[in-house]
């Protein structure tokens, strides 16, 4: 059975998160992704907790890739790159224009080698305009894009998200851009340069927030785990102190919540008859609900909420989230074989196709230079030529 992107070759020259994760998801869809790293490796190999030589961050972001470590500043390294580009469909990078030109991966050079190449460049703020060329990472985009100003508790300092959501959403835009360009190339026969950046990605990630301001001149304040739109909405603690996020989107769900807590008397209170009235009396209502929720253990709450169709969920820790039965049922975590670590757990693509088209289990991230020989042989290099590249220091020795 053919994979969705079988036959598509992707070159990943990006580092750290947004670009590499986008390339990994193209690999999820069946593309042959070749990650090209400097001899020291992608910077993310050295960031954060590690098992063995590589960080868990790198392993999590670089699944489904064959890895090469090449000195692209050398003439021999440039020859390898040109051979790779000539047979590639997509190239992903996050280098600044000067570095791209120096390494021969500016679009003019790529297009001259392969007019069908699709280049997806990831930057912090864009390659033109007042911020062009500035260094930037996820939290800087969060600061500029407004999300930090509405995240956190009322009256507290601005707060970034715990997870690097800007990098992650930019990675998804890399995939969208690549797939759209492939479709366009089907009609035109030509590749193109597409630019995505963290700042634009974050703006796009906030459709309701930005529309509320641009259309209704309303700026949402920080609300913690609460809401300015509906009540009840927020965190409540069970008898043993576990946190639950609970909300009542409509009158129906408010009624369901009251029934689950054996608190039908709240439905008879005229102060809570509509969402507007509940918002006006939110503090008192949520105090009453907090007292009610605290009477029950979490296992009892879970059953009550499920039986009564209540909008509620426990606040999982990260370890608990990886054990969540729905995530496991959805196949979001699987096992794969890593060249140095053996069997490891890995995340999978959150798309569920029909059974005959569902992508297979992902391969593990490569150790540094793991597939140098394999890919070079495919490019026509002899074993003697590969050995000479190793002697010259053009390649990192395979792990």
ZAZA-171559 format. One record per residue (C-alpha): residue in one letter; residue number from 1; x, y, z; chain. Coordinates in Angstrom, 2 decimals. Example, Ala and Ser with C-alpha at 12.3 -4.5 7.8 and 13.67 -1.06 7.14 Angstrom:
% residues 2
- A	1	12.30	-4.50	7.80	A
- S	2	13.67	-1.06	7.14	A
% end
This chain:
% residues 399
- X	1	0.00	0.00	0.00	A
- X	2	1.51	3.36	-1.01	A
- X	3	1.91	6.08	1.59	A
- X	4	0.22	9.40	0.89	A
- X	5	3.49	11.21	0.11	A
- X	6	5.44	8.22	-1.13	A
- X	7	7.99	9.34	-3.71	A
- X	8	8.30	12.85	-2.28	A
- X	9	11.81	13.74	-1.08	A
- X	10	12.19	16.39	1.63	A
- X	11	15.50	17.96	2.68	A
- X	12	15.41	19.30	6.23	A
- X	13	18.13	21.88	6.87	A
- X	14	16.25	23.58	9.71	A
- X	15	17.22	23.38	13.36	A
- X	16	15.55	23.24	16.77	A
- X	17	11.75	23.07	16.49	A
- X	18	9.36	24.69	13.98	A
- X	19	11.04	23.68	10.72	A
- X	20	12.21	20.23	11.85	A
- X	21	8.81	19.36	13.33	A
- X	22	7.10	20.39	10.09	A
- X	23	9.47	18.11	8.17	A
- X	24	8.77	15.30	10.63	A
- X	25	5.04	15.54	9.94	A
- X	26	5.71	15.37	6.20	A
- X	27	7.58	12.18	7.07	A
- X	28	4.51	10.99	8.98	A
- X	29	2.62	11.29	5.69	A
- X	30	5.14	9.10	3.91	A
- X	31	7.71	11.50	2.49	A
- X	32	11.37	10.47	2.48	A
- X	33	12.87	13.13	4.76	A
- X	34	16.64	13.56	4.81	A
- X	35	17.84	15.72	7.69	A
- X	36	21.09	17.52	6.91	A
- X	37	22.98	18.74	9.96	A
- X	38	26.31	20.45	10.56	A
- X	39	29.02	18.22	11.98	A
- X	40	28.12	19.26	15.54	A
- X	41	24.50	18.41	14.86	A
- X	42	21.24	20.30	15.20	A
- X	43	21.44	22.65	18.20	A
- X	44	18.42	20.94	19.72	A
- X	45	20.47	17.75	20.18	A
- X	46	22.13	19.61	23.05	A
- X	47	19.08	21.23	24.68	A
- X	48	17.28	19.84	27.69	A
- X	49	17.09	16.42	29.33	A
- X	50	18.90	13.70	27.43	A
- X	51	19.09	9.93	27.34	A
- X	52	22.34	8.95	25.74	A
- X	53	23.97	11.53	23.46	A
- X	54	20.83	13.29	22.22	A
- X	55	18.21	15.37	23.97	A
- X	56	14.68	14.10	24.30	A
- X	57	13.62	17.29	22.49	A
- X	58	15.57	16.34	19.39	A
- X	59	14.26	12.78	19.43	A
- X	60	10.67	13.99	19.78	A
- X	61	10.87	16.51	16.95	A
- X	62	12.84	14.53	14.36	A
- X	63	10.99	11.27	13.84	A
- X	64	10.67	9.79	10.34	A
- X	65	14.00	11.09	9.06	A
- X	66	17.25	9.77	7.69	A
- X	67	20.13	11.75	9.10	A
- X	68	23.25	13.13	7.44	A
- X	69	25.95	15.27	9.03	A
- X	70	27.88	17.24	6.41	A
- X	71	30.24	20.19	6.36	A
- X	72	28.39	22.33	3.84	A
- X	73	31.11	24.99	3.93	A
- X	74	33.43	22.61	2.07	A
- X	75	33.41	22.20	-1.70	A
- X	76	32.84	18.46	-1.33	A
- X	77	29.93	19.12	1.00	A
- X	78	28.47	21.52	-1.53	A
- X	79	28.66	18.84	-4.20	A
- X	80	26.69	16.46	-1.97	A
- X	81	24.10	19.15	-1.32	A
- X	82	23.68	19.90	-5.01	A
- X	83	23.11	16.23	-5.78	A
- X	84	20.50	16.09	-3.03	A
- X	85	18.76	19.23	-4.25	A
- X	86	18.63	17.97	-7.83	A
- X	87	16.46	15.05	-6.75	A
- X	88	14.42	16.73	-4.01	A
- X	89	10.87	18.03	-4.01	A
- X	90	10.85	20.16	-0.85	A
- X	91	13.53	21.85	1.21	A
- X	92	12.85	23.28	4.68	A
- X	93	15.23	25.71	6.38	A
- X	94	15.20	28.42	9.01	A
- X	95	18.42	30.24	8.14	A
- X	96	18.83	33.96	7.65	A
- X	97	19.31	35.16	4.06	A
- X	98	23.06	35.76	4.42	A
- X	99	23.66	32.25	5.74	A
- X	100	21.49	30.73	3.00	A
- X	101	23.44	32.52	0.30	A
- X	102	26.76	31.49	1.84	A
- X	103	25.72	27.81	1.93	A
- X	104	24.09	27.80	-1.50	A
- X	105	20.51	27.28	-0.36	A
- X	106	19.10	30.66	-1.33	A
- X	107	16.16	30.17	-3.64	A
- X	108	17.88	31.48	-6.77	A
- X	109	20.62	28.86	-6.39	A
- X	110	18.17	26.08	-5.57	A
- X	111	15.93	26.94	-8.53	A
- X	112	18.90	26.93	-10.90	A
- X	113	19.71	23.38	-9.80	A
- X	114	16.12	22.15	-9.69	A
- X	115	13.30	24.34	-11.09	A
- X	116	10.72	22.03	-9.42	A
- X	117	12.08	22.56	-5.91	A
- X	118	9.67	23.88	-3.29	A
- X	119	11.51	25.87	-0.63	A
- X	120	9.82	26.57	2.70	A
- X	121	11.70	29.12	4.78	A
- X	122	10.88	29.60	8.46	A
- X	123	11.83	32.86	10.19	A
- X	124	10.93	34.60	13.40	A
- X	125	9.23	37.69	11.99	A
- X	126	9.55	37.59	8.20	A
- X	127	12.33	38.23	5.70	A
- X	128	11.33	41.82	4.94	A
- X	129	9.93	44.67	6.98	A
- X	130	11.11	46.41	10.16	A
- X	131	11.94	43.18	12.07	A
- X	132	13.56	41.32	9.17	A
- X	133	16.81	39.63	10.12	A
- X	134	16.26	39.90	13.86	A
- X	135	16.88	36.74	15.86	A
- X	136	13.77	35.37	17.47	A
- X	137	12.22	32.35	19.15	A
- X	138	8.80	31.26	20.40	A
- X	139	8.45	33.51	23.51	A
- X	140	9.44	36.63	21.55	A
- X	141	6.63	35.94	19.08	A
- X	142	4.30	35.37	22.03	A
- X	143	5.30	38.75	23.44	A
- X	144	4.86	40.63	20.16	A
- X	145	1.72	38.76	19.12	A
- X	146	-0.30	39.70	22.18	A
- X	147	-0.97	36.26	23.63	A
- X	148	1.20	36.87	26.70	A
- X	149	-0.89	39.92	27.58	A
- X	150	-4.08	37.85	27.83	A
- X	151	-2.53	34.78	29.48	A
- X	152	-2.29	34.44	33.24	A
- X	153	-4.38	35.60	36.16	A
- X	154	-6.10	39.00	36.48	A
- X	155	-3.70	41.61	37.84	A
- X	156	-0.65	39.37	37.42	A
- X	157	2.32	39.80	35.08	A
- X	158	2.02	38.60	31.46	A
- X	159	2.63	34.88	31.06	A
- X	160	3.84	32.71	28.20	A
- X	161	2.29	29.34	27.55	A
- X	162	3.95	26.35	29.17	A
- X	163	4.38	24.62	25.81	A
- X	164	6.04	26.33	22.80	A
- X	165	2.76	26.61	20.89	A
- X	166	4.09	29.14	18.38	A
- X	167	6.79	26.78	17.17	A
- X	168	4.27	23.96	16.97	A
- X	169	1.65	25.90	15.02	A
- X	170	4.35	27.23	12.67	A
- X	171	5.38	23.63	12.01	A
- X	172	1.83	22.87	10.91	A
- X	173	1.99	25.85	8.53	A
- X	174	5.16	24.37	7.05	A
- X	175	3.16	21.25	6.22	A
- X	176	0.22	23.23	4.79	A
- X	177	2.59	25.32	2.67	A
- X	178	4.44	22.29	1.34	A
- X	179	1.28	20.38	0.46	A
- X	180	-0.31	23.41	-1.22	A
- X	181	2.84	24.00	-3.27	A
- X	182	2.99	20.35	-4.31	A
- X	183	-0.59	20.61	-5.54	A
- X	184	0.20	23.82	-7.43	A
- X	185	3.27	22.18	-8.97	A
- X	186	1.03	19.44	-10.33	A
- X	187	-0.51	22.12	-12.57	A
- X	188	2.46	24.39	-13.31	A
- X	189	5.44	22.05	-13.16	A
- X	190	7.35	24.71	-11.22	A
- X	191	8.44	24.98	-7.62	A
- X	192	8.38	28.14	-5.54	A
- X	193	9.61	29.85	-2.40	A
- X	194	7.17	30.03	0.51	A
- X	195	7.88	31.95	3.69	A
- X	196	6.30	31.34	7.08	A
- X	197	7.18	33.01	10.34	A
- X	198	6.43	32.65	14.03	A
- X	199	4.76	36.04	14.46	A
- X	200	2.24	35.51	11.66	A
- X	201	1.58	31.99	12.88	A
- X	202	0.66	33.23	16.34	A
- X	203	-1.63	35.92	14.93	A
- X	204	-3.39	33.23	12.91	A
- X	205	-3.68	31.07	16.03	A
- X	206	-5.89	33.68	17.72	A
- X	207	-8.91	34.10	15.40	A
- X	208	-11.45	34.84	18.12	A
- X	209	-9.19	37.14	20.14	A
- X	210	-8.13	39.25	17.17	A
- X	211	-11.61	39.38	15.65	A
- X	212	-13.16	40.50	18.91	A
- X	213	-10.78	43.44	18.93	A
- X	214	-10.81	44.30	15.21	A
- X	215	-14.59	43.97	14.82	A
- X	216	-16.02	44.78	18.26	A
- X	217	-13.16	46.78	19.85	A
- X	218	-13.10	44.27	22.72	A
- X	219	-9.81	43.23	24.31	A
- X	220	-10.04	40.08	26.37	A
- X	221	-8.34	40.49	29.75	A
- X	222	-6.34	37.74	31.43	A
- X	223	-8.82	35.32	32.96	A
- X	224	-6.66	32.53	34.37	A
- X	225	-8.71	29.36	33.92	A
- X	226	-11.96	31.34	33.86	A
- X	227	-13.89	33.08	31.10	A
- X	228	-15.34	36.48	30.30	A
- X	229	-18.06	34.85	28.20	A
- X	230	-19.77	32.25	30.37	A
- X	231	-20.24	30.97	33.91	A
- X	232	-19.53	28.67	35.57	A
- X	233	-16.14	28.21	33.95	A
- X	234	-12.93	27.43	35.76	A
- X	235	-10.96	25.21	38.10	A
- X	236	-12.57	23.34	40.96	A
- X	237	-11.00	20.90	43.43	A
- X	238	-12.22	17.44	44.39	A
- X	239	-12.25	16.03	47.93	A
- X	240	-8.63	14.89	47.63	A
- X	241	-7.53	18.18	46.07	A
- X	242	-7.40	17.18	42.39	A
- X	243	-8.17	19.99	39.95	A
- X	244	-11.02	19.77	37.46	A
- X	245	-11.74	22.18	34.63	A
- X	246	-15.50	22.60	34.47	A
- X	247	-17.70	24.75	32.28	A
- X	248	-21.31	25.22	31.24	A
- X	249	-21.36	26.29	27.61	A
- X	250	-25.17	26.48	27.43	A
- X	251	-28.20	26.32	29.73	A
- X	252	-28.42	22.60	29.01	A
- X	253	-24.91	21.97	30.29	A
- X	254	-25.52	24.08	33.40	A
- X	255	-28.50	21.85	34.16	A
- X	256	-26.41	18.74	33.56	A
- X	257	-23.75	20.00	35.97	A
- X	258	-26.31	20.71	38.67	A
- X	259	-27.79	17.21	38.30	A
- X	260	-24.35	15.59	38.45	A
- X	261	-23.61	17.37	41.72	A
- X	262	-27.09	16.66	43.13	A
- X	263	-27.62	20.41	43.22	A
- X	264	-30.87	20.87	41.30	A
- X	265	-31.73	23.69	43.71	A
- X	266	-29.31	25.90	41.79	A
- X	267	-31.61	25.63	38.78	A
- X	268	-34.41	27.21	40.81	A
- X	269	-32.31	30.20	41.81	A
- X	270	-33.42	33.19	39.68	A
- X	271	-29.90	34.64	39.93	A
- X	272	-28.67	31.73	37.79	A
- X	273	-31.53	31.50	35.31	A
- X	274	-29.47	32.65	32.30	A
- X	275	-25.82	32.87	31.38	A
- X	276	-26.02	36.67	31.63	A
- X	277	-27.31	36.42	35.20	A
- X	278	-24.75	33.76	36.08	A
- X	279	-22.00	36.06	34.82	A
- X	280	-23.33	38.86	37.02	A
- X	281	-23.36	36.52	40.02	A
- X	282	-20.34	34.49	39.00	A
- X	283	-18.33	34.82	42.21	A
- X	284	-21.13	33.54	44.44	A
- X	285	-22.13	30.79	42.01	A
- X	286	-18.61	29.47	41.65	A
- X	287	-18.11	29.52	45.42	A
- X	288	-21.22	27.37	45.79	A
- X	289	-20.03	25.01	43.09	A
- X	290	-16.57	24.78	44.64	A
- X	291	-18.13	23.66	47.92	A
- X	292	-20.25	21.08	46.09	A
- X	293	-17.39	19.67	43.99	A
- X	294	-15.15	19.36	47.05	A
- X	295	-17.56	16.83	48.58	A
- X	296	-16.73	14.19	45.96	A
- X	297	-13.65	12.13	45.23	A
- X	298	-12.29	12.37	41.68	A
- X	299	-13.37	8.86	40.72	A
- X	300	-16.92	9.68	41.80	A
- X	301	-16.84	13.01	39.94	A
- X	302	-15.62	11.31	36.78	A
- X	303	-18.55	8.89	36.84	A
- X	304	-21.10	11.56	37.69	A
- X	305	-19.89	13.88	34.95	A
- X	306	-19.84	11.08	32.36	A
- X	307	-23.31	9.88	33.31	A
- X	308	-24.80	13.38	33.11	A
- X	309	-23.06	14.70	29.97	A
- X	310	-21.12	17.40	31.81	A
- X	311	-18.36	19.50	30.22	A
- X	312	-15.55	18.66	32.63	A
- X	313	-12.09	17.13	32.63	A
- X	314	-9.41	16.45	35.24	A
- X	315	-6.25	18.51	34.99	A
- X	316	-3.72	15.86	34.01	A
- X	317	-0.02	16.09	34.70	A
- X	318	2.19	15.41	31.69	A
- X	319	2.78	11.80	32.83	A
- X	320	-0.96	11.36	33.35	A
- X	321	-1.70	12.80	29.92	A
- X	322	0.52	10.16	28.31	A
- X	323	-1.59	7.52	30.07	A
- X	324	-4.94	9.08	29.17	A
- X	325	-7.17	6.29	27.82	A
- X	326	-8.60	8.39	25.00	A
- X	327	-5.16	9.46	23.74	A
- X	328	-4.02	5.85	23.89	A
- X	329	-7.14	4.68	22.07	A
- X	330	-6.50	7.32	19.39	A
- X	331	-3.06	5.84	18.82	A
- X	332	-1.22	9.05	19.68	A
- X	333	1.64	7.16	21.34	A
- X	334	3.44	4.20	19.86	A
- X	335	6.80	2.44	20.10	A
- X	336	9.70	2.61	17.69	A
- X	337	13.30	1.42	17.52	A
- X	338	16.05	4.00	18.06	A
- X	339	19.55	3.20	16.83	A
- X	340	21.18	3.98	20.17	A
- X	341	18.39	3.67	22.74	A
- X	342	16.49	0.62	21.56	A
- X	343	12.71	0.67	21.94	A
- X	344	11.34	4.11	22.81	A
- X	345	7.93	5.73	22.92	A
- X	346	7.07	8.33	20.32	A
- X	347	4.13	10.52	19.39	A
- X	348	2.29	10.02	16.12	A
- X	349	0.48	12.17	13.57	A
- X	350	-2.93	13.39	14.88	A
- X	351	-4.74	12.60	11.62	A
- X	352	-6.88	9.51	11.25	A
- X	353	-7.38	8.39	7.67	A
- X	354	-9.33	5.40	6.45	A
- X	355	-7.61	2.15	7.39	A
- X	356	-6.07	1.57	3.98	A
- X	357	-4.51	5.06	3.93	A
- X	358	-3.47	5.41	7.57	A
- X	359	0.29	6.10	7.81	A
- X	360	2.37	3.44	9.50	A
- X	361	4.26	3.74	12.75	A
- X	362	6.95	6.44	12.66	A
- X	363	10.64	5.69	12.61	A
- X	364	12.85	7.10	15.35	A
- X	365	14.96	10.22	15.02	A
- X	366	18.43	9.47	13.59	A
- X	367	21.61	9.58	15.58	A
- X	368	24.10	12.07	14.18	A
- X	369	25.24	11.02	10.71	A
- X	370	23.39	7.69	10.92	A
- X	371	22.45	7.53	7.24	A
- X	372	25.45	9.22	5.62	A
- X	373	26.54	6.12	3.72	A
- X	374	23.04	4.97	2.83	A
- X	375	22.05	8.27	1.23	A
- X	376	25.40	8.85	-0.46	A
- X	377	25.24	5.42	-2.11	A
- X	378	21.80	6.37	-3.43	A
- X	379	23.39	9.52	-4.87	A
- X	380	25.95	7.45	-6.74	A
- X	381	28.96	7.72	-4.41	A
- X	382	31.27	4.72	-4.21	A
- X	383	32.49	3.32	-0.90	A
- X	384	35.95	4.67	-1.71	A
- X	385	34.57	8.18	-2.30	A
- X	386	32.61	8.03	0.95	A
- X	387	35.71	6.93	2.85	A
- X	388	37.61	9.87	1.37	A
- X	389	34.89	12.28	2.54	A
- X	390	35.26	10.86	6.04	A
- X	391	39.03	11.26	5.93	A
- X	392	38.64	14.87	4.76	A
- X	393	36.28	15.61	7.66	A
- X	394	33.39	16.44	5.33	A
- X	395	31.16	13.86	7.04	A
- X	396	30.54	13.06	10.66	A
- X	397	31.27	9.40	11.32	A
- X	398	28.11	7.39	11.67	A
- X	399	26.83	6.60	15.15	A
% end
